[in-house]
Amino acid sequence: MIGASSLAGIACGIIYRNKRMSSEEFEDQEPVEHPITSELDLHTFRPSEIGSLLPEYFRECRLRELLEVRVIHGKGTGTLREGVHRLLDRLPEVISYRQGNETSGGWGATWVTLRPMTAAEAEEATAEGDAK
């Protein structure tokens, strides 16, 4: 599972494992690197991971000055989208978010605008990464 410790030490991406495995297989699976870009497809993650994944991913995006991020949650029943939106409402680093348009995923994607990191936040984040 993704946690702060699995993300903080990765300079170019985050780590995830195949969500279709049993718990035992999941724990034994080698991590796969996921690059930090302005797009995050949640289809490769377990719903239980989203609460820690999004803040960590947004932190890494902000460090790279990627302040517009498209989060792809899929259309489905809307449950994941609603959960993502509830989380976005609580995150101080999120300035705003909006549903994708017809060319950027429609209601299967959400565009998130992030607050830039202050110099102090960037220094602290870099120090935390170096310590791990």
C-alpha positions as CSV (number, residue, x, y, z in Angstrom):
1,M,0.0,0.0,0.0
2,I,1.0,3.6,-0.5
3,G,2.1,5.5,2.5
4,A,4.2,8.5,3.2
5,S,7.3,6.4,3.6
6,S,6.9,4.8,0.2
7,L,6.5,8.2,-1.6
8,A,8.9,10.5,0.2
9,G,12.1,8.8,-1.0
10,I,11.2,8.6,-4.6
11,A,12.6,11.4,-6.6
12,C,10.8,10.8,-9.9
13,G,7.7,9.0,-9.0
14,I,5.5,7.1,-6.5
15,I,5.3,3.4,-5.9
16,Y,2.2,1.3,-6.3
17,R,1.3,-2.4,-6.6
18,N,-1.2,-4.2,-8.7
19,K,-4.6,-3.8,-7.0
20,R,-6.1,-7.1,-8.4
21,M,-3.9,-9.3,-6.3
22,S,-4.8,-11.1,-3.1
23,S,-3.5,-9.5,0.1
24,E,-0.6,-12.0,0.3
25,E,0.4,-11.5,-3.3
26,F,0.0,-7.7,-2.9
27,E,2.4,-7.6,0.0
28,D,5.0,-9.8,-1.9
29,Q,4.8,-7.8,-5.1
30,E,7.7,-5.6,-6.1
31,P,6.7,-1.9,-6.3
32,V,6.3,-0.2,-9.7
33,E,7.4,3.3,-10.2
34,H,4.7,5.8,-11.2
35,P,6.1,9.1,-12.6
36,I,4.8,12.4,-11.2
37,T,3.1,14.2,-14.0
38,S,0.1,16.6,-14.4
39,E,-2.2,13.6,-14.7
40,L,-3.0,10.9,-12.2
41,D,-5.1,8.0,-13.2
42,L,-6.7,6.4,-10.1
43,H,-7.7,3.2,-12.0
44,T,-4.3,1.7,-10.9
45,F,-4.9,2.3,-7.2
46,R,-7.1,0.8,-4.6
47,P,-9.9,3.1,-3.3
48,S,-8.5,2.7,0.2
49,E,-5.3,4.3,-1.0
50,I,-6.8,7.5,-2.3
51,G,-6.9,9.3,1.1
52,S,-3.1,9.1,1.4
53,L,-2.2,9.1,-2.3
54,L,-3.7,12.4,-3.3
55,P,-2.1,14.6,-0.7
56,E,1.3,12.9,-1.3
57,Y,0.9,13.1,-5.1
58,F,-0.1,16.8,-4.9
59,R,2.9,17.5,-2.6
60,E,5.2,16.0,-5.3
61,C,3.4,18.0,-8.0
62,R,3.8,21.2,-6.1
63,L,7.5,20.5,-5.6
64,R,7.8,20.3,-9.4
65,E,5.6,23.4,-9.9
66,L,2.9,21.3,-11.5
67,L,-0.1,23.3,-10.3
68,E,-2.8,22.0,-12.6
69,V,-3.4,18.3,-12.2
70,R,-6.0,16.1,-14.0
71,V,-7.2,13.4,-11.7
72,I,-8.9,10.6,-13.6
73,H,-11.4,8.7,-11.5
74,G,-13.6,7.3,-14.2
75,K,-17.3,7.7,-14.7
76,G,-18.7,4.5,-13.1
77,T,-21.3,5.1,-10.4
78,G,-19.7,8.3,-9.3
79,T,-18.7,7.0,-5.9
80,L,-15.0,7.4,-6.4
81,R,-15.5,10.9,-7.9
82,E,-17.6,12.0,-4.9
83,G,-14.9,10.6,-2.5
84,V,-12.2,12.5,-4.4
85,H,-14.2,15.7,-4.3
86,R,-14.8,15.3,-0.5
87,L,-11.1,14.9,0.0
88,L,-10.3,17.9,-2.3
89,D,-12.6,20.0,-0.2
90,R,-10.5,19.3,2.9
91,L,-7.0,19.7,1.4
92,P,-5.4,23.2,2.1
93,E,-3.1,22.9,-0.9
94,V,-6.2,22.7,-3.3
95,I,-7.3,26.2,-4.5
96,S,-10.1,24.8,-6.6
97,Y,-11.3,21.9,-8.7
98,R,-13.7,21.4,-11.6
99,Q,-15.1,18.6,-13.7
100,G,-13.3,17.9,-17.0
101,N,-14.9,19.1,-20.2
102,E,-15.8,17.1,-23.3
103,T,-12.2,17.0,-24.4
104,S,-10.5,16.3,-21.0
105,G,-12.5,13.4,-19.6
106,G,-16.0,14.9,-18.8
107,W,-17.3,13.8,-15.5
108,G,-14.7,11.0,-15.4
109,A,-12.0,13.4,-14.6
110,T,-11.4,16.3,-12.2
111,W,-9.0,19.2,-12.8
112,V,-7.4,20.4,-9.6
113,T,-5.6,23.7,-9.2
114,L,-3.0,23.6,-6.5
115,R,-1.5,26.3,-4.3
116,P,2.2,27.0,-5.1
117,M,4.6,25.9,-2.3
118,T,6.2,28.6,-0.3
119,A,10.0,28.6,-0.1
120,A,9.7,27.4,3.5
121,E,7.4,24.5,2.5
122,A,9.7,23.5,-0.4
123,E,12.7,23.6,1.9
124,E,10.9,21.5,4.5
125,A,9.7,19.0,1.9
126,T,13.2,18.6,0.4
127,A,14.7,18.1,3.9
128,E,12.1,15.4,4.7
129,G,12.9,13.7,1.4
130,D,16.7,13.8,2.1
131,A,16.2,12.4,5.6
132,K,14.5,9.3,4.3
